[in-house]
Amino acid sequence: MHIENVREYCLSKKGVTESFPFDEKTLVFKVMGKMFALSGLERIPAAVNLKCDPERSAILREEYDGAITGAFHMNKLHWNTVILEEVPPKLIMELIDHSYELVVSKMTKKLRTELEQL
């Protein structure tokens, strides 16, 4: 999967925006202002950092050893780095969905209501 496919998929989700809040090389996707995905655009091989349930992270890291790892410079308990060329596209989309849903589930009721109304 190419990073442009990841970008298109993330932006297709309700309430998602993209920005470069850290520098001009790190693309961040937020739902209602809360980060759920980010990618260093100059990273080779291409990768995306995604939020993940800690138990699921452990299973994924074992099953996809080296292709899914604890995210650099992030809380490794809750964030994974996914190497795009080493993980099936279907799983990448599923992990994007999972990250998005985790972030939405932690939002206030007010923000979730605003998101539903979009």
Secondary structure, DSSP 8 states (H G I E B T S, - for coil): --HHHHHHHHHTSTTEEEE-SS-TTEEEEEETTEEEEEEETT-SS-EEEEE--HHHHHHHHHHTBTTEEE-TTS-TTTEEEEEGGGS-HHHHHHHHHHHHHHHHHTS-HHHHHHHHT-
